[in-house]
Amino acid sequence: MCIRDSNKSEQIQKILSLEKRNKSFVDFLKEAAKITKLDLESYLIKPMQRLTRYPLLLEDLAKHTSPDHPDYNNLQKALNLIKKVERAVNEEKATQENRRRILKLEQNFVQGTPKLDLLQ
């Protein structure tokens, strides 16, 4: 399991802990699961899965679009834009992960148990 997976798992566990305290949230999740056949974790990861698929879709579409097609230039612009968005999201995820690690180290030092395991 990579670091991001472990962080994602922590976030999902926090959200799932709401189930124990909020009956209407539990009811909503059950109804949504009946209709869509998706659980909460699927909803949480779906936006990121889609974001990583858009560049692939646009690259494939561009590959099969003739340069003299009227949509070709807009397709190239869309491809460049979605790649820029994907890079920005990845950079922000890395920044947040680094902040989480620093916070964890800080908490360990404050608690008097310094652990320098930077991989967790």
TORLOTOR-32509 format. One record per residue (C-alpha): residue number from 0; x, y, z. Coordinates in nm, 3 decimals. Layout:
zalo:NUM; x:X; y:Y; z:Z
...
//
This chain:
zalo:0; x:0.000; y:0.000; z:0.000
zalo:1; x:0.147; y:0.336; z:-0.096
zalo:2; x:0.140; y:0.644; z:0.125
zalo:3; x:-0.143; y:0.807; z:-0.067
zalo:4; x:-0.349; y:0.489; z:-0.034
zalo:5; x:-0.295; y:0.488; z:0.340
zalo:6; x:-0.395; y:0.856; z:0.364
zalo:7; x:-0.703; y:0.789; z:0.148
zalo:8; x:-0.789; y:0.497; z:0.374
zalo:9; x:-0.765; y:0.722; z:0.682
zalo:10; x:-0.997; y:0.975; z:0.521
zalo:11; x:-1.246; y:0.708; z:0.425
zalo:12; x:-1.240; y:0.570; z:0.779
zalo:13; x:-1.315; y:0.918; z:0.916
zalo:14; x:-1.613; y:0.953; z:0.686
zalo:15; x:-1.733; y:0.602; z:0.762
zalo:16; x:-1.717; y:0.681; z:1.132
zalo:17; x:-2.005; y:0.921; z:1.065
zalo:18; x:-2.217; y:0.617; z:0.997
zalo:19; x:-2.212; y:0.528; z:1.364
zalo:20; x:-2.327; y:0.874; z:1.471
zalo:21; x:-2.569; y:0.980; z:1.201
zalo:22; x:-2.866; y:0.764; z:1.111
zalo:23; x:-2.975; y:0.984; z:0.821
zalo:24; x:-2.626; y:0.951; z:0.670
zalo:25; x:-2.649; y:0.574; z:0.699
zalo:26; x:-2.993; y:0.576; z:0.537
zalo:27; x:-2.867; y:0.793; z:0.253
zalo:28; x:-2.573; y:0.560; z:0.188
zalo:29; x:-2.798; y:0.255; z:0.185
zalo:30; x:-3.043; y:0.414; z:-0.059
zalo:31; x:-2.763; y:0.535; z:-0.286
zalo:32; x:-2.602; y:0.191; z:-0.285
zalo:33; x:-2.934; y:0.029; z:-0.386
zalo:34; x:-2.975; y:0.264; z:-0.680
zalo:35; x:-2.618; y:0.291; z:-0.807
zalo:36; x:-2.462; y:-0.031; z:-0.679
zalo:37; x:-2.171; y:0.182; z:-0.551
zalo:38; x:-2.048; y:0.209; z:-0.195
zalo:39; x:-1.913; y:0.525; z:-0.032
zalo:40; x:-1.551; y:0.451; z:-0.120
zalo:41; x:-1.647; y:0.423; z:-0.488
zalo:42; x:-1.800; y:0.769; z:-0.476
zalo:43; x:-1.490; y:0.914; z:-0.315
zalo:44; x:-1.241; y:0.777; z:-0.566
zalo:45; x:-1.451; y:0.818; z:-0.881
zalo:46; x:-1.363; y:1.186; z:-0.944
zalo:47; x:-0.990; y:1.111; z:-0.933
zalo:48; x:-1.032; y:0.807; z:-1.157
zalo:49; x:-1.217; y:1.018; z:-1.410
zalo:50; x:-0.958; y:1.293; z:-1.400
zalo:51; x:-0.683; y:1.048; z:-1.493
zalo:52; x:-0.890; y:0.906; z:-1.780
zalo:53; x:-0.967; y:1.235; z:-1.954
zalo:54; x:-0.614; y:1.290; z:-2.090
zalo:55; x:-0.609; y:0.934; z:-2.222
zalo:56; x:-0.945; y:0.980; z:-2.389
zalo:57; x:-0.846; y:1.312; z:-2.546
zalo:58; x:-0.507; y:1.178; z:-2.660
zalo:59; x:-0.678; y:0.886; z:-2.831
zalo:60; x:-0.934; y:1.115; z:-2.988
zalo:61; x:-0.660; y:1.352; z:-3.110
zalo:62; x:-0.467; y:1.061; z:-3.255
zalo:63; x:-0.768; y:0.966; z:-3.465
zalo:64; x:-0.862; y:1.322; z:-3.564
zalo:65; x:-0.725; y:1.468; z:-3.883
zalo:66; x:-0.531; y:1.796; z:-3.835
zalo:67; x:-0.756; y:1.961; z:-4.093
zalo:68; x:-1.073; y:1.871; z:-3.901
zalo:69; x:-1.252; y:2.182; z:-3.765
zalo:70; x:-1.239; y:2.048; z:-3.406
zalo:71; x:-0.871; y:1.956; z:-3.411
zalo:72; x:-0.737; y:2.283; z:-3.262
zalo:73; x:-0.999; y:2.286; z:-2.987
zalo:74; x:-0.921; y:1.923; z:-2.913
zalo:75; x:-0.551; y:2.008; z:-2.872
zalo:76; x:-0.641; y:2.300; z:-2.642
zalo:77; x:-0.864; y:2.073; z:-2.434
zalo:78; x:-0.589; y:1.813; z:-2.410
zalo:79; x:-0.334; y:2.071; z:-2.294
zalo:80; x:-0.580; y:2.214; z:-2.043
zalo:81; x:-0.675; y:1.880; z:-1.888
zalo:82; x:-0.307; y:1.787; z:-1.857
zalo:83; x:-0.245; y:2.117; z:-1.681
zalo:84; x:-0.534; y:2.049; z:-1.443
zalo:85; x:-0.407; y:1.697; z:-1.378
zalo:86; x:-0.059; y:1.829; z:-1.296
zalo:87; x:-0.204; y:2.091; z:-1.060
zalo:88; x:-0.412; y:1.828; z:-0.879
zalo:89; x:-0.112; y:1.596; z:-0.845
zalo:90; x:0.104; y:1.880; z:-0.713
zalo:91; x:-0.163; y:1.975; z:-0.459
zalo:92; x:-0.198; y:1.611; z:-0.349
zalo:93; x:0.179; y:1.593; z:-0.298
zalo:94; x:0.174; y:1.919; z:-0.100
zalo:95; x:-0.106; y:1.791; z:0.122
zalo:96; x:0.074; y:1.463; z:0.178
zalo:97; x:0.391; y:1.649; z:0.279
zalo:98; x:0.188; y:1.864; z:0.520
zalo:99; x:0.035; y:1.551; z:0.670
zalo:100; x:0.381; y:1.399; z:0.722
zalo:101; x:0.513; y:1.716; z:0.885
zalo:102; x:0.210; y:1.733; z:1.113
zalo:103; x:0.261; y:1.370; z:1.213
zalo:104; x:0.628; y:1.433; z:1.291
zalo:105; x:0.535; y:1.741; z:1.491
zalo:106; x:0.277; y:1.545; z:1.689
zalo:107; x:0.534; y:1.275; z:1.763
zalo:108; x:0.780; y:1.531; z:1.896
zalo:109; x:0.517; y:1.707; z:2.106
zalo:110; x:0.413; y:1.374; z:2.255
zalo:111; x:0.776; y:1.304; z:2.341
zalo:112; x:0.816; y:1.006; z:2.111
zalo:113; x:1.017; y:1.131; z:1.815
zalo:114; x:0.984; y:0.893; z:1.524
zalo:115; x:1.164; y:0.984; z:1.206
zalo:116; x:0.992; y:0.729; z:0.986
zalo:117; x:0.915; y:0.957; z:0.690
zalo:118; x:0.746; y:0.682; z:0.494
zalo:119; x:0.435; y:0.679; z:0.712
//
